[in-house]
Amino acid sequence: MLRDGPGMGLQEYEVLSFAESGSSTSRSVRLHFRFSRELARSTEILQATLYLFWAAPSPGAQPVTVRLLWPDPAGTNTTVASETWLEVQSPGWTTLDVGLAVQSVSGQDTPRLTVELEVPEDWGSPLLADRSDSHRPFVVAQARARTPHRVRRRGIDCGAGSRMCCRQEFFVDFKEIGWEDWIIQPEGYHMNYCAGLCPLHMAGIPGLAASFHTAVLNRIKAASAAAAVDSCCVPTQRRPLSLLYYDRDSNIVKTDIPDMIVDSCGCT
């Protein structure tokens, strides 16, 4: 998943890593999360969250020990990076901040985070729910490119006092519109929109017209006094938005919704 940051076009990535099963007993289970070495070299990890779907525990709150492990420099043993406790009261999803752990392993030759879950006594049922695709544990990490760069666009971005057709940046925060309870990632996105005037001399410029057909048509309009149809400022380039969300059955779904982000604008 990818989105552009404001201003200099900094790219922020939502990196998704699903668990690979490791050793397990009736009281414990190990999960491995792998990350791209190339991605780790070129990006900075901002934060990371672990998602776990618990099976039905015994009645009452059940303590679970969570250990974050990673290989030692020799790669032969694992080191306990941190240890914490969670109380599991009911089946379903829970989250844990693993940002520092992912930051630490991202600098390794083969970035891998191991999570060990342990209970004081046998629950009498699996610790985690059936690890199908919909309930499989995963880590979502937010990362940012280490070197800023500008995203190349054909259109013009709006500035202070802009009146001509341009692309206006606009960020939507899903929490502000009440969607944070079902959308996991991203927390929001730059939807952007088009605004401004389209005089004939501007609409006839190929780089600012919505299409070459529009550029030709507007040149004809400019040469004909009878053609008095106004042009409109509209999106000329869009791209999809990747969403990770819960469906009605608490399954996790990832989908790409087309045409959600306006990248450039032009005149019809």
N, C-alpha and C positions, 0 to 999 in steps of 0.2 A: 504494500500500500504506500501511496506517495501523495504528499501535498506540498505546495510551495509556501514558504514563509513570506511575510510581508517585506516590502522594501527591496532588498538586494536580491530577491529571488532565492533565498536559502531554501534548500530542499529538506523537508522533514519526512522521515519514513516511519511507517508502522510495520515493524518486523514481527512476523508470526512464526513461532516454533512449536510444533506439536511433540508430545512426549514419546520417547521410545522406552519400552518396558525393560527394566533391569531385574535384578534378583528380588524375590519376594517370599514372605512367610505369612503365617496366619496373623502375625502382629505387625508386620512392616512391609514396605514396598519401596523400591527405588525407581526413579524416573530420570531419564536423560534427555536434555534439551540441547540440540546442536545449533550453532550459528555460523553463518558464512564468514570465512576468514577474509575474503575480499571486502565484504561489507564492513567488517570490524576495522580494517585498515583505513577506510575512506570516510568513516562516520564517527560521530561522538554519541555515545549512549546517554540519553537524557533521563529516562526512567523506564522501569519494566515492572510488569505485574504478572503474577502466577495465578492461573485459574484452575480450581479443582472441583470436581463434582463428586460429593460424598454419597456412599451408599447409606441405607437406613441404619443408624447406630442403635445400640441398646437404649431403653428409656432413660431420659435425663441427659444432661450435658456430658460429653465424653472428651477428655483431653487428648490431643494429638501433638506429638513432638515433631517439629519440622526442622530438619537439618539441611543446610545448603553446603554442598561439597564441590570441590574441583580438584583436578589432578595436580600433584606436586610437579616441580620442574622436570624431574626425571620421567614423569608420566607413568610410574609404576604403582603409586598409591594415591589415595585421595586425602584431602585436608578438609577438616570441618571449618568452614568460613564463618558460619553463624548458626545459632540454634534458637528456636522460639517455640511457643506453645499456642495452639488454637483450641477453642472449645467448639465441638461439633454437636449441635442440638437437634438438627433435622437434616434429612437428605436435601441435596441441592448444591448450587454453586457457591463457592466462597473464594475470596481473593487474598493475596499476600504480596506485599511490596518486596521485589527482589532486584531493585534497581542497582544497588551497590554491588551485588553478586554478579550481575550480568556485565557491569562495567569492568569488573576485575577479570573475568574470563575472556572478555572481548579482545584483550591484548595478547592472548595465547596463540600459538601456531595452529591449534585445532580447538577453537572455542567451544567448550561444552560445559553446561551446568548440570550437576546431579542433585536431585532433591530426594531426600530420604524421609519417609513418613513412618512414624512408629506410635503404637498405642500400648498402654501398660498391661493390658490383658486382651485375650482373643475376643473380638466382638461377636463371634459366632456367624459372621457374614463378611464378605469382602470389604476391605477398607474403602476402596473407591468403587463407584458404580461401574457397570459394564463399559469398558473403554472403547466403545464404538466411535465412529467419527463425530457423532453429535455430543458425546460426553467425554471425549478424550481430553486429558489435561493439556494445557498449552500456556505459553508465555507470550505476552505482547510487549514488545520493547519499542519505545519511541527513540529514534536516532536522527541526528542532524548531520548533513554533509560538513566536513571539516573546513572546506574552502568555499566561500560564497561565490555564486555565479549568477548571471542574469539569464532568465528564461527568454529565449528569442521569440518575439511576437511580431506579427505583421501590423497590428493595429497600434493605436496610441492610448496610453494610460492617462486617466484624468489627473489633472493637477489643480492647484488652487486657482479658482476663477475660470476653469475650463468651460467653454460654451460650445465648442464643436464636438462632433461625435467622438466618444472615447470610452474606454473600459474603466468603470469605477470599481475599485476593490471593495468587497463587502464580506465580512466574516460572520458565519452563522454558528452560534454556540448552542449545541443540542440541549444543554442543561437549561438555558434560558427559555426554550420553547417546550420544555417538559418531556423530552425524549430520552433523557439520560438513563431511564430505568430499563430500556430495552436495546439501545444502541451501545455496544461495547467499545468499539473503535471506528472512526476517530471521535474525539470529543467535540469536534466541530470542523468546519471547512470553509474555504473561501469560495462562495458561490459566484460572486461578482455579477455585474449587470452593465448594460449599455445605456448611455445617456448623451444628450447633446444634439446640436443642430446639424442638418445635412444640406447646406446650400449646393446648388448645381455644380459650381466649380470644384467643390470638394468631393461630391458623389461621383464625379467623372474621373477621379484619379484611381487607376487600377489598384494601387496598394491600399486604398481606403475604401474601395467599393466592396460590397458583399460578394461579388463575383465579376468576372470579366464581362459577362452579359450585362450586368448592371452598369458597368463603366461605359460600355458602348451605348446603352439606352440613354443614359444621362447626358452623354455628349450630344445625342440627337435632341434631347429635351432642351439643352442649352442653345441649340441652333434654331429651335422652332418656338416661336412666340405662342403657338397654339397649345404646346405641351406644358400645361401648368400643374402637373402632378407633383406633390411634395415627396421627397425621399425621407426614409426613416432610419434611425440608428439601431442596428440589430446585431446579434452575435454572428460572427463569421467563422469562429472556431471554438469548439467545445471539446471537453474530454470527460471520461467517466469518473465516478467516485466509488471507491471500494468501501463496503460496509461490512462490519462484523457485528452480528446482533443475535438476540434471543428470539426464537419464534414462540408461538403460543404454548408449545409443549416443552419449553425450556431447552430446546435443542439450539446449538450454536450454528448459525448459518453465515457464510461469506458470499457476498454477491457484488457484482460490478453494475452500478446503475448508470446507463449512458447519458451523455449530454447534461451532466450536473454542474460542471464548472465552465464558466465562460472565460476563454483565454484571449480573445480579441474581438473587436467590433468593427463594423463598417456600415456604409450607407447603401440602402436598397435602390 
